[in-house]
């Protein structure tokens, strides 16, 4: 029986999992190389404000998060979504560290690695492409996956891109694609046909984009 793959990404208020908080989680479940469901939520960080550097990356404002559910409300559904799956994350220690810290705060008695297998695509990319850039943008370019719509980071948007990248990286692994998946990783092929329907993304509002542009301008004006 083929194990489902969940490709996951988070956005956070900063980089320290012990003092900062998760503010967005996006995940896409793949079964036999096709998306079958998704999990997406914003998370109220309960008074923890986004660091300037983090805000410049994701553009998710503190005001936008005020009416969003806290982690206590969303974690049961998230844990259910990933349990028993192969969990694919780019730079997994970062996201898993934040998820484990949030789970500990709500008294959950297990770690992410206790409920699913974690696969780090950054390690896979470094092994396949040593000495090259292996961030998500670089991998999208390498595999011919369009990311022109990615002006700001977003958890579901990045999970969608990473899912396509992961399929390309693993086209020669029969445990993911079956007997037909024998192409060389160095030979990009289209993965758009694998998507049954486009992932519905929650985009920033015009006001939020304007605020982000103003903030970016303030960083360079000093």
mmCIF file of the C-alpha atoms, coordinates in Angstrom:
data_MODEL
# 
_entry.id   MODEL 
# 
loop_
_atom_site.group_PDB 
_atom_site.id 
_atom_site.type_symbol 
_atom_site.label_atom_id 
_atom_site.label_alt_id 
_atom_site.label_comp_id 
_atom_site.label_asym_id 
_atom_site.label_entity_id 
_atom_site.label_seq_id 
_atom_site.pdbx_PDB_ins_code 
_atom_site.Cartn_x 
_atom_site.Cartn_y 
_atom_site.Cartn_z 
_atom_site.occupancy 
_atom_site.B_iso_or_equiv 
_atom_site.pdbx_formal_charge 
_atom_site.auth_seq_id 
_atom_site.auth_comp_id 
_atom_site.auth_asym_id 
_atom_site.auth_atom_id 
_atom_site.pdbx_PDB_model_num 
ATOM 1   C CA . UNK A 1 1   ? 0.000  0.000  0.000   1.00 0.00 ? 1   UNK A CA 1 
ATOM 2   C CA . UNK A 1 2   ? 1.365  3.396  -1.039  1.00 0.00 ? 2   UNK A CA 1 
ATOM 3   C CA . UNK A 1 3   ? 1.889  5.871  1.792   1.00 0.00 ? 3   UNK A CA 1 
ATOM 4   C CA . UNK A 1 4   ? 0.417  9.328  1.233   1.00 0.00 ? 4   UNK A CA 1 
ATOM 5   C CA . UNK A 1 5   ? 2.829  12.238 0.995   1.00 0.00 ? 5   UNK A CA 1 
ATOM 6   C CA . UNK A 1 6   ? 2.080  15.545 2.732   1.00 0.00 ? 6   UNK A CA 1 
ATOM 7   C CA . UNK A 1 7   ? 4.064  18.547 1.532   1.00 0.00 ? 7   UNK A CA 1 
ATOM 8   C CA . UNK A 1 8   ? 4.017  21.236 4.217   1.00 0.00 ? 8   UNK A CA 1 
ATOM 9   C CA . UNK A 1 9   ? 5.248  24.759 4.791   1.00 0.00 ? 9   UNK A CA 1 
ATOM 10  C CA . UNK A 1 10  ? 4.831  27.318 7.570   1.00 0.00 ? 10  UNK A CA 1 
ATOM 11  C CA . UNK A 1 11  ? 5.189  31.051 7.987   1.00 0.00 ? 11  UNK A CA 1 
ATOM 12  C CA . UNK A 1 12  ? 6.327  32.390 11.346  1.00 0.00 ? 12  UNK A CA 1 
ATOM 13  C CA . UNK A 1 13  ? 6.826  35.610 13.272  1.00 0.00 ? 13  UNK A CA 1 
ATOM 14  C CA . UNK A 1 14  ? 10.599 35.062 13.369  1.00 0.00 ? 14  UNK A CA 1 
ATOM 15  C CA . UNK A 1 15  ? 13.305 32.400 13.390  1.00 0.00 ? 15  UNK A CA 1 
ATOM 16  C CA . UNK A 1 16  ? 13.483 31.326 17.055  1.00 0.00 ? 16  UNK A CA 1 
ATOM 17  C CA . UNK A 1 17  ? 10.990 28.530 17.685  1.00 0.00 ? 17  UNK A CA 1 
ATOM 18  C CA . UNK A 1 18  ? 11.072 29.050 21.431  1.00 0.00 ? 18  UNK A CA 1 
ATOM 19  C CA . UNK A 1 19  ? 10.121 32.732 21.387  1.00 0.00 ? 19  UNK A CA 1 
ATOM 20  C CA . UNK A 1 20  ? 8.385  33.196 18.014  1.00 0.00 ? 20  UNK A CA 1 
ATOM 21  C CA . UNK A 1 21  ? 5.160  31.636 16.742  1.00 0.00 ? 21  UNK A CA 1 
ATOM 22  C CA . UNK A 1 22  ? 3.640  29.992 13.684  1.00 0.00 ? 22  UNK A CA 1 
ATOM 23  C CA . UNK A 1 23  ? 1.180  32.254 11.850  1.00 0.00 ? 23  UNK A CA 1 
ATOM 24  C CA . UNK A 1 24  ? 0.329  30.143 8.796   1.00 0.00 ? 24  UNK A CA 1 
ATOM 25  C CA . UNK A 1 25  ? 0.368  26.449 7.891   1.00 0.00 ? 25  UNK A CA 1 
ATOM 26  C CA . UNK A 1 26  ? -0.188 25.130 4.400   1.00 0.00 ? 26  UNK A CA 1 
ATOM 27  C CA . UNK A 1 27  ? -0.079 21.470 3.391   1.00 0.00 ? 27  UNK A CA 1 
ATOM 28  C CA . UNK A 1 28  ? -0.994 19.447 0.318   1.00 0.00 ? 28  UNK A CA 1 
ATOM 29  C CA . UNK A 1 29  ? -1.605 15.699 0.433   1.00 0.00 ? 29  UNK A CA 1 
ATOM 30  C CA . UNK A 1 30  ? -0.413 13.673 -2.551  1.00 0.00 ? 30  UNK A CA 1 
ATOM 31  C CA . UNK A 1 31  ? -1.585 10.189 -3.380  1.00 0.00 ? 31  UNK A CA 1 
ATOM 32  C CA . UNK A 1 32  ? 0.061  8.435  -6.311  1.00 0.00 ? 32  UNK A CA 1 
ATOM 33  C CA . UNK A 1 33  ? 1.554  11.725 -7.423  1.00 0.00 ? 33  UNK A CA 1 
ATOM 34  C CA . UNK A 1 34  ? -1.738 13.649 -7.402  1.00 0.00 ? 34  UNK A CA 1 
ATOM 35  C CA . UNK A 1 35  ? -3.089 16.170 -4.889  1.00 0.00 ? 35  UNK A CA 1 
ATOM 36  C CA . UNK A 1 36  ? -6.112 14.775 -3.102  1.00 0.00 ? 36  UNK A CA 1 
ATOM 37  C CA . UNK A 1 37  ? -6.650 17.264 -0.258  1.00 0.00 ? 37  UNK A CA 1 
ATOM 38  C CA . UNK A 1 38  ? -5.180 20.289 1.433   1.00 0.00 ? 38  UNK A CA 1 
ATOM 39  C CA . UNK A 1 39  ? -4.885 21.807 4.882   1.00 0.00 ? 39  UNK A CA 1 
ATOM 40  C CA . UNK A 1 40  ? -4.523 25.558 5.246   1.00 0.00 ? 40  UNK A CA 1 
ATOM 41  C CA . UNK A 1 41  ? -4.965 27.926 8.124   1.00 0.00 ? 41  UNK A CA 1 
ATOM 42  C CA . UNK A 1 42  ? -3.685 31.185 9.510   1.00 0.00 ? 42  UNK A CA 1 
ATOM 43  C CA . UNK A 1 43  ? -2.851 31.133 13.211  1.00 0.00 ? 43  UNK A CA 1 
ATOM 44  C CA . UNK A 1 44  ? -3.223 33.892 15.793  1.00 0.00 ? 44  UNK A CA 1 
ATOM 45  C CA . UNK A 1 45  ? 0.194  34.227 17.476  1.00 0.00 ? 45  UNK A CA 1 
ATOM 46  C CA . UNK A 1 46  ? -1.426 35.471 20.685  1.00 0.00 ? 46  UNK A CA 1 
ATOM 47  C CA . UNK A 1 47  ? 0.310  38.802 20.941  1.00 0.00 ? 47  UNK A CA 1 
ATOM 48  C CA . UNK A 1 48  ? 3.667  37.859 19.428  1.00 0.00 ? 48  UNK A CA 1 
ATOM 49  C CA . UNK A 1 49  ? 4.368  40.396 16.695  1.00 0.00 ? 49  UNK A CA 1 
ATOM 50  C CA . UNK A 1 50  ? 6.165  39.507 13.471  1.00 0.00 ? 50  UNK A CA 1 
ATOM 51  C CA . UNK A 1 51  ? 9.808  40.512 13.359  1.00 0.00 ? 51  UNK A CA 1 
ATOM 52  C CA . UNK A 1 52  ? 10.559 43.067 10.595  1.00 0.00 ? 52  UNK A CA 1 
ATOM 53  C CA . UNK A 1 53  ? 12.583 40.557 8.610   1.00 0.00 ? 53  UNK A CA 1 
ATOM 54  C CA . UNK A 1 54  ? 9.831  37.955 8.770   1.00 0.00 ? 54  UNK A CA 1 
ATOM 55  C CA . UNK A 1 55  ? 7.158  40.486 7.803   1.00 0.00 ? 55  UNK A CA 1 
ATOM 56  C CA . UNK A 1 56  ? 9.227  41.452 4.764   1.00 0.00 ? 56  UNK A CA 1 
ATOM 57  C CA . UNK A 1 57  ? 9.190  37.808 3.678   1.00 0.00 ? 57  UNK A CA 1 
ATOM 58  C CA . UNK A 1 58  ? 5.529  36.873 4.145   1.00 0.00 ? 58  UNK A CA 1 
ATOM 59  C CA . UNK A 1 59  ? 3.681  40.211 4.387   1.00 0.00 ? 59  UNK A CA 1 
ATOM 60  C CA . UNK A 1 60  ? 1.177  38.832 6.917   1.00 0.00 ? 60  UNK A CA 1 
ATOM 61  C CA . UNK A 1 61  ? 0.353  41.709 9.235   1.00 0.00 ? 61  UNK A CA 1 
ATOM 62  C CA . UNK A 1 62  ? -0.413 41.504 12.945  1.00 0.00 ? 62  UNK A CA 1 
ATOM 63  C CA . UNK A 1 63  ? -3.825 43.104 12.384  1.00 0.00 ? 63  UNK A CA 1 
ATOM 64  C CA . UNK A 1 64  ? -4.731 40.478 9.778   1.00 0.00 ? 64  UNK A CA 1 
ATOM 65  C CA . UNK A 1 65  ? -4.138 37.716 12.337  1.00 0.00 ? 65  UNK A CA 1 
ATOM 66  C CA . UNK A 1 66  ? -6.251 39.186 15.141  1.00 0.00 ? 66  UNK A CA 1 
ATOM 67  C CA . UNK A 1 67  ? -9.422 37.227 14.296  1.00 0.00 ? 67  UNK A CA 1 
ATOM 68  C CA . UNK A 1 68  ? -7.677 34.002 13.286  1.00 0.00 ? 68  UNK A CA 1 
ATOM 69  C CA . UNK A 1 69  ? -7.820 30.826 15.436  1.00 0.00 ? 69  UNK A CA 1 
ATOM 70  C CA . UNK A 1 70  ? -5.001 30.075 17.848  1.00 0.00 ? 70  UNK A CA 1 
ATOM 71  C CA . UNK A 1 71  ? -2.896 26.926 17.656  1.00 0.00 ? 71  UNK A CA 1 
ATOM 72  C CA . UNK A 1 72  ? -5.000 25.177 20.290  1.00 0.00 ? 72  UNK A CA 1 
ATOM 73  C CA . UNK A 1 73  ? -7.985 25.304 17.943  1.00 0.00 ? 73  UNK A CA 1 
ATOM 74  C CA . UNK A 1 74  ? -6.251 24.033 14.817  1.00 0.00 ? 74  UNK A CA 1 
ATOM 75  C CA . UNK A 1 75  ? -3.672 21.494 15.921  1.00 0.00 ? 75  UNK A CA 1 
ATOM 76  C CA . UNK A 1 76  ? -5.977 18.413 16.153  1.00 0.00 ? 76  UNK A CA 1 
ATOM 77  C CA . UNK A 1 77  ? -6.924 18.751 12.488  1.00 0.00 ? 77  UNK A CA 1 
ATOM 78  C CA . UNK A 1 78  ? -3.309 19.363 11.504  1.00 0.00 ? 78  UNK A CA 1 
ATOM 79  C CA . UNK A 1 79  ? -2.031 16.323 13.406  1.00 0.00 ? 79  UNK A CA 1 
ATOM 80  C CA . UNK A 1 80  ? -4.767 14.186 11.855  1.00 0.00 ? 80  UNK A CA 1 
ATOM 81  C CA . UNK A 1 81  ? -3.799 15.449 8.377   1.00 0.00 ? 81  UNK A CA 1 
ATOM 82  C CA . UNK A 1 82  ? -0.120 14.464 8.681   1.00 0.00 ? 82  UNK A CA 1 
ATOM 83  C CA . UNK A 1 83  ? -0.344 11.292 10.793  1.00 0.00 ? 83  UNK A CA 1 
ATOM 84  C CA . UNK A 1 84  ? 0.903  8.191  9.005   1.00 0.00 ? 84  UNK A CA 1 
ATOM 85  C CA . UNK A 1 85  ? 2.162  10.127 5.989   1.00 0.00 ? 85  UNK A CA 1 
ATOM 86  C CA . UNK A 1 86  ? 5.574  10.953 4.614   1.00 0.00 ? 86  UNK A CA 1 
ATOM 87  C CA . UNK A 1 87  ? 5.928  14.613 5.597   1.00 0.00 ? 87  UNK A CA 1 
ATOM 88  C CA . UNK A 1 88  ? 7.950  16.553 3.027   1.00 0.00 ? 88  UNK A CA 1 
ATOM 89  C CA . UNK A 1 89  ? 9.391  19.926 4.080   1.00 0.00 ? 89  UNK A CA 1 
ATOM 90  C CA . UNK A 1 90  ? 12.151 22.129 2.675   1.00 0.00 ? 90  UNK A CA 1 
ATOM 91  C CA . UNK A 1 91  ? 14.639 22.783 5.486   1.00 0.00 ? 91  UNK A CA 1 
ATOM 92  C CA . UNK A 1 92  ? 12.619 20.501 7.735   1.00 0.00 ? 92  UNK A CA 1 
ATOM 93  C CA . UNK A 1 93  ? 14.394 21.262 11.054  1.00 0.00 ? 93  UNK A CA 1 
ATOM 94  C CA . UNK A 1 94  ? 13.046 24.822 10.931  1.00 0.00 ? 94  UNK A CA 1 
ATOM 95  C CA . UNK A 1 95  ? 9.376  23.986 10.387  1.00 0.00 ? 95  UNK A CA 1 
ATOM 96  C CA . UNK A 1 96  ? 9.412  20.838 12.523  1.00 0.00 ? 96  UNK A CA 1 
ATOM 97  C CA . UNK A 1 97  ? 11.090 22.771 15.315  1.00 0.00 ? 97  UNK A CA 1 
ATOM 98  C CA . UNK A 1 98  ? 8.291  25.331 15.263  1.00 0.00 ? 98  UNK A CA 1 
ATOM 99  C CA . UNK A 1 99  ? 5.575  22.673 15.062  1.00 0.00 ? 99  UNK A CA 1 
ATOM 100 C CA . UNK A 1 100 ? 7.078  20.739 17.970  1.00 0.00 ? 100 UNK A CA 1 
ATOM 101 C CA . UNK A 1 101 ? 7.342  23.927 20.045  1.00 0.00 ? 101 UNK A CA 1 
ATOM 102 C CA . UNK A 1 102 ? 3.708  24.804 19.363  1.00 0.00 ? 102 UNK A CA 1 
ATOM 103 C CA . UNK A 1 103 ? 2.577  21.258 20.164  1.00 0.00 ? 103 UNK A CA 1 
ATOM 104 C CA . UNK A 1 104 ? 4.500  21.352 23.440  1.00 0.00 ? 104 UNK A CA 1 
ATOM 105 C CA . UNK A 1 105 ? 2.781  24.627 24.399  1.00 0.00 ? 105 UNK A CA 1 
ATOM 106 C CA . UNK A 1 106 ? -0.652 23.026 24.077  1.00 0.00 ? 106 UNK A CA 1 
ATOM 107 C CA . UNK A 1 107 ? 0.406  19.929 26.005  1.00 0.00 ? 107 UNK A CA 1 
ATOM 108 C CA . UNK A 1 108 ? 0.529  17.491 23.100  1.00 0.00 ? 108 UNK A CA 1 
ATOM 109 C CA . UNK A 1 109 ? 2.568  14.483 24.205  1.00 0.00 ? 109 UNK A CA 1 
ATOM 110 C CA . UNK A 1 110 ? 4.248  13.595 20.881  1.00 0.00 ? 110 UNK A CA 1 
ATOM 111 C CA . UNK A 1 111 ? 6.616  15.170 18.396  1.00 0.00 ? 111 UNK A CA 1 
ATOM 112 C CA . UNK A 1 112 ? 5.998  15.489 14.670  1.00 0.00 ? 112 UNK A CA 1 
ATOM 113 C CA . UNK A 1 113 ? 8.498  12.708 13.963  1.00 0.00 ? 113 UNK A CA 1 
ATOM 114 C CA . UNK A 1 114 ? 6.486  10.395 16.241  1.00 0.00 ? 114 UNK A CA 1 
ATOM 115 C CA . UNK A 1 115 ? 3.404  10.529 13.998  1.00 0.00 ? 115 UNK A CA 1 
ATOM 116 C CA . UNK A 1 116 ? 4.982  10.609 10.527  1.00 0.00 ? 116 UNK A CA 1 
ATOM 117 C CA . UNK A 1 117 ? 8.213  10.179 8.602   1.00 0.00 ? 117 UNK A CA 1 
ATOM 118 C CA . UNK A 1 118 ? 9.913  13.514 7.892   1.00 0.00 ? 118 UNK A CA 1 
ATOM 119 C CA . UNK A 1 119 ? 11.708 14.043 4.573   1.00 0.00 ? 119 UNK A CA 1 
ATOM 120 C CA . UNK A 1 120 ? 13.892 17.137 4.122   1.00 0.00 ? 120 UNK A CA 1 
ATOM 121 C CA . UNK A 1 121 ? 14.004 18.223 0.490   1.00 0.00 ? 121 UNK A CA 1 
ATOM 122 C CA . UNK A 1 122 ? 16.876 20.601 1.220   1.00 0.00 ? 122 UNK A CA 1 
ATOM 123 C CA . UNK A 1 123 ? 19.058 17.611 2.135   1.00 0.00 ? 123 UNK A CA 1 
ATOM 124 C CA . UNK A 1 124 ? 17.864 15.751 -0.963  1.00 0.00 ? 124 UNK A CA 1 
ATOM 125 C CA . UNK A 1 125 ? 18.668 18.741 -3.159  1.00 0.00 ? 125 UNK A CA 1 
ATOM 126 C CA . UNK A 1 126 ? 22.119 19.225 -1.649  1.00 0.00 ? 126 UNK A CA 1 
ATOM 127 C CA . UNK A 1 127 ? 22.911 15.560 -2.267  1.00 0.00 ? 127 UNK A CA 1 
ATOM 128 C CA . UNK A 1 128 ? 21.773 15.741 -5.905  1.00 0.00 ? 128 UNK A CA 1 
ATOM 129 C CA . UNK A 1 129 ? 23.083 19.219 -6.695  1.00 0.00 ? 129 UNK A CA 1 
ATOM 130 C CA . UNK A 1 130 ? 26.151 19.782 -4.477  1.00 0.00 ? 130 UNK A CA 1 
ATOM 131 C CA . UNK A 1 131 ? 27.637 23.249 -4.510  1.00 0.00 ? 131 UNK A CA 1 
ATOM 132 C CA . UNK A 1 132 ? 24.580 24.820 -6.144  1.00 0.00 ? 132 UNK A CA 1 
ATOM 133 C CA . UNK A 1 133 ? 21.796 27.016 -4.825  1.00 0.00 ? 133 UNK A CA 1 
ATOM 134 C CA . UNK A 1 134 ? 19.055 24.782 -3.493  1.00 0.00 ? 134 UNK A CA 1 
ATOM 135 C CA . UNK A 1 135 ? 16.420 27.138 -2.146  1.00 0.00 ? 135 UNK A CA 1 
ATOM 136 C CA . UNK A 1 136 ? 12.869 26.763 -3.453  1.00 0.00 ? 136 UNK A CA 1 
ATOM 137 C CA . UNK A 1 137 ? 13.228 29.484 -6.087  1.00 0.00 ? 137 UNK A CA 1 
ATOM 138 C CA . UNK A 1 138 ? 16.419 27.892 -7.438  1.00 0.00 ? 138 UNK A CA 1 
ATOM 139 C CA . UNK A 1 139 ? 14.823 24.452 -7.568  1.00 0.00 ? 139 UNK A CA 1 
ATOM 140 C CA . UNK A 1 140 ? 11.754 25.794 -9.373  1.00 0.00 ? 140 UNK A CA 1 
ATOM 141 C CA . UNK A 1 141 ? 14.026 27.363 -11.984 1.00 0.00 ? 141 UNK A CA 1 
ATOM 142 C CA . UNK A 1 142 ? 16.082 24.175 -12.299 1.00 0.00 ? 142 UNK A CA 1 
ATOM 143 C CA . UNK A 1 143 ? 12.995 22.049 -12.946 1.00 0.00 ? 143 UNK A CA 1 
ATOM 144 C CA . UNK A 1 144 ? 11.166 24.547 -15.145 1.00 0.00 ? 144 UNK A CA 1 
ATOM 145 C CA . UNK A 1 145 ? 8.364  25.196 -12.643 1.00 0.00 ? 145 UNK A CA 1 
ATOM 146 C CA . UNK A 1 146 ? 6.870  28.675 -12.895 1.00 0.00 ? 146 UNK A CA 1 
ATOM 147 C CA . UNK A 1 147 ? 6.925  30.715 -9.688  1.00 0.00 ? 147 UNK A CA 1 
ATOM 148 C CA . UNK A 1 148 ? 6.321  34.125 -11.220 1.00 0.00 ? 148 UNK A CA 1 
ATOM 149 C CA . UNK A 1 149 ? 3.240  34.562 -9.008  1.00 0.00 ? 149 UNK A CA 1 
ATOM 150 C CA . UNK A 1 150 ? 5.379  34.204 -5.854  1.00 0.00 ? 150 UNK A CA 1 
ATOM 151 C CA . UNK A 1 151 ? 6.002  37.822 -4.902  1.00 0.00 ? 151 UNK A CA 1 
ATOM 152 C CA . UNK A 1 152 ? 5.626  37.053 -1.194  1.00 0.00 ? 152 UNK A CA 1 
ATOM 153 C CA . UNK A 1 153 ? 6.075  33.783 0.639   1.00 0.00 ? 153 UNK A CA 1 
ATOM 154 C CA . UNK A 1 154 ? 2.877  31.985 1.614   1.00 0.00 ? 154 UNK A CA 1 
ATOM 155 C CA . UNK A 1 155 ? 2.609  28.597 3.267   1.00 0.00 ? 155 UNK A CA 1 
ATOM 156 C CA . UNK A 1 156 ? 0.098  27.043 0.857   1.00 0.00 ? 156 UNK A CA 1 
ATOM 157 C CA . UNK A 1 157 ? 1.680  28.626 -2.201  1.00 0.00 ? 157 UNK A CA 1 
ATOM 158 C CA . UNK A 1 158 ? 5.130  27.372 -1.181  1.00 0.00 ? 158 UNK A CA 1 
ATOM 159 C CA . UNK A 1 159 ? 3.747  23.915 -0.389  1.00 0.00 ? 159 UNK A CA 1 
ATOM 160 C CA . UNK A 1 160 ? 2.242  23.784 -3.879  1.00 0.00 ? 160 UNK A CA 1 
ATOM 161 C CA . UNK A 1 161 ? 5.570  24.701 -5.481  1.00 0.00 ? 161 UNK A CA 1 
ATOM 162 C CA . UNK A 1 162 ? 7.497  22.296 -3.274  1.00 0.00 ? 162 UNK A CA 1 
ATOM 163 C CA . UNK A 1 163 ? 5.118  19.457 -4.142  1.00 0.00 ? 163 UNK A CA 1 
ATOM 164 C CA . UNK A 1 164 ? 5.904  19.944 -7.828  1.00 0.00 ? 164 UNK A CA 1 
ATOM 165 C CA . UNK A 1 165 ? 9.621  20.204 -7.094  1.00 0.00 ? 165 UNK A CA 1 
ATOM 166 C CA . UNK A 1 166 ? 9.532  17.059 -4.956  1.00 0.00 ? 166 UNK A CA 1 
ATOM 167 C CA . UNK A 1 167 ? 7.848  15.074 -7.708  1.00 0.00 ? 167 UNK A CA 1 
ATOM 168 C CA . UNK A 1 168 ? 10.551 16.187 -10.127 1.00 0.00 ? 168 UNK A CA 1 
ATOM 169 C CA . UNK A 1 169 ? 13.309 15.329 -7.679  1.00 0.00 ? 169 UNK A CA 1 
ATOM 170 C CA . UNK A 1 170 ? 11.902 11.851 -7.179  1.00 0.00 ? 170 UNK A CA 1 
ATOM 171 C CA . UNK A 1 171 ? 10.895 10.864 -10.709 1.00 0.00 ? 171 UNK A CA 1 
ATOM 172 C CA . UNK A 1 172 ? 13.355 7.981  -10.570 1.00 0.00 ? 172 UNK A CA 1 
ATOM 173 C CA . UNK A 1 173 ? 11.966 6.582  -7.296  1.00 0.00 ? 173 UNK A CA 1 
ATOM 174 C CA . UNK A 1 174 ? 9.490  3.802  -7.901  1.00 0.00 ? 174 UNK A CA 1 
ATOM 175 C CA . UNK A 1 175 ? 8.065  4.123  -4.396  1.00 0.00 ? 175 UNK A CA 1 
ATOM 176 C CA . UNK A 1 176 ? 6.677  7.558  -5.308  1.00 0.00 ? 176 UNK A CA 1 
ATOM 177 C CA . UNK A 1 177 ? 5.715  7.334  -8.971  1.00 0.00 ? 177 UNK A CA 1 
ATOM 178 C CA . UNK A 1 178 ? 5.421  3.605  -9.624  1.00 0.00 ? 178 UNK A CA 1 
ATOM 179 C CA . UNK A 1 179 ? 6.899  1.741  -12.560 1.00 0.00 ? 179 UNK A CA 1 
ATOM 180 C CA . UNK A 1 180 ? 6.503  4.684  -14.962 1.00 0.00 ? 180 UNK A CA 1 
ATOM 181 C CA . UNK A 1 181 ? 8.714  7.025  -12.943 1.00 0.00 ? 181 UNK A CA 1 
ATOM 182 C CA . UNK A 1 182 ? 12.150 6.298  -14.350 1.00 0.00 ? 182 UNK A CA 1 
ATOM 183 C CA . UNK A 1 183 ? 13.202 9.602  -15.873 1.00 0.00 ? 183 UNK A CA 1 
ATOM 184 C CA . UNK A 1 184 ? 16.484 11.199 -14.908 1.00 0.00 ? 184 UNK A CA 1 
ATOM 185 C CA . UNK A 1 185 ? 16.325 13.935 -12.282 1.00 0.00 ? 185 UNK A CA 1 
ATOM 186 C CA . UNK A 1 186 ? 18.474 16.076 -14.552 1.00 0.00 ? 186 UNK A CA 1 
ATOM 187 C CA . UNK A 1 187 ? 15.767 16.076 -17.233 1.00 0.00 ? 187 UNK A CA 1 
ATOM 188 C CA . UNK A 1 188 ? 12.824 18.258 -16.141 1.00 0.00 ? 188 UNK A CA 1 
ATOM 189 C CA . UNK A 1 189 ? 9.393  17.223 -17.336 1.00 0.00 ? 189 UNK A CA 1 
ATOM 190 C CA . UNK A 1 190 ? 6.026  18.840 -16.889 1.00 0.00 ? 190 UNK A CA 1 
ATOM 191 C CA . UNK A 1 191 ? 4.217  18.054 -13.663 1.00 0.00 ? 191 UNK A CA 1 
ATOM 192 C CA . UNK A 1 192 ? 1.217  20.288 -14.262 1.00 0.00 ? 192 UNK A CA 1 
ATOM 193 C CA . UNK A 1 193 ? -0.811 17.330 -15.540 1.00 0.00 ? 193 UNK A CA 1 
ATOM 194 C CA . UNK A 1 194 ? -0.482 15.702 -12.133 1.00 0.00 ? 194 UNK A CA 1 
ATOM 195 C CA . UNK A 1 195 ? -2.672 18.376 -10.570 1.00 0.00 ? 195 UNK A CA 1 
ATOM 196 C CA . UNK A 1 196 ? -6.333 17.395 -10.772 1.00 0.00 ? 196 UNK A CA 1 
ATOM 197 C CA . UNK A 1 197 ? -7.421 20.946 -9.965  1.00 0.00 ? 197 UNK A CA 1 
ATOM 198 C CA . UNK A 1 198 ? -5.561 24.140 -9.106  1.00 0.00 ? 198 UNK A CA 1 
ATOM 199 C CA . UNK A 1 199 ? -4.874 24.774 -5.444  1.00 0.00 ? 199 UNK A CA 1 
ATOM 200 C CA . UNK A 1 200 ? -7.047 27.579 -4.142  1.00 0.00 ? 200 UNK A CA 1 
ATOM 201 C CA . UNK A 1 201 ? -4.759 30.193 -2.619  1.00 0.00 ? 201 UNK A CA 1 
ATOM 202 C CA . UNK A 1 202 ? -5.608 32.958 -0.167  1.00 0.00 ? 202 UNK A CA 1 
ATOM 203 C CA . UNK A 1 203 ? -3.904 36.057 -1.530  1.00 0.00 ? 203 UNK A CA 1 
ATOM 204 C CA . UNK A 1 204 ? -2.943 39.215 0.279   1.00 0.00 ? 204 UNK A CA 1 
ATOM 205 C CA . UNK A 1 205 ? -5.357 42.115 -0.082  1.00 0.00 ? 205 UNK A CA 1 
ATOM 206 C CA . UNK A 1 206 ? -4.445 45.313 -1.918  1.00 0.00 ? 206 UNK A CA 1 
ATOM 207 C CA . UNK A 1 207 ? -4.076 47.094 1.420   1.00 0.00 ? 207 UNK A CA 1 
ATOM 208 C CA . UNK A 1 208 ? -1.717 44.409 2.731   1.00 0.00 ? 208 UNK A CA 1 
ATOM 209 C CA . UNK A 1 209 ? 0.389  44.523 -0.443  1.00 0.00 ? 209 UNK A CA 1 
ATOM 210 C CA . UNK A 1 210 ? 0.584  48.329 -0.227  1.00 0.00 ? 210 UNK A CA 1 
ATOM 211 C CA . UNK A 1 211 ? 1.674  48.075 3.408   1.00 0.00 ? 211 UNK A CA 1 
ATOM 212 C CA . UNK A 1 212 ? 4.336  45.554 2.439   1.00 0.00 ? 212 UNK A CA 1 
ATOM 213 C CA . UNK A 1 213 ? 5.671  47.833 -0.322  1.00 0.00 ? 213 UNK A CA 1 
ATOM 214 C CA . UNK A 1 214 ? 5.822  50.761 2.102   1.00 0.00 ? 214 UNK A CA 1 
ATOM 215 C CA . UNK A 1 215 ? 7.667  48.623 4.627   1.00 0.00 ? 215 UNK A CA 1 
ATOM 216 C CA . UNK A 1 216 ? 10.203 47.430 2.035   1.00 0.00 ? 216 UNK A CA 1 
ATOM 217 C CA . UNK A 1 217 ? 10.789 51.051 0.991   1.00 0.00 ? 217 UNK A CA 1 
ATOM 218 C CA . UNK A 1 218 ? 11.424 52.038 4.615   1.00 0.00 ? 218 UNK A CA 1 
ATOM 219 C CA . UNK A 1 219 ? 14.136 49.378 4.887   1.00 0.00 ? 219 UNK A CA 1 
ATOM 220 C CA . UNK A 1 220 ? 16.136 50.966 2.083   1.00 0.00 ? 220 UNK A CA 1 
ATOM 221 C CA . UNK A 1 221 ? 15.437 54.627 2.794   1.00 0.00 ? 221 UNK A CA 1 
ATOM 222 C CA . UNK A 1 222 ? 17.475 54.815 5.988   1.00 0.00 ? 222 UNK A CA 1 
# 
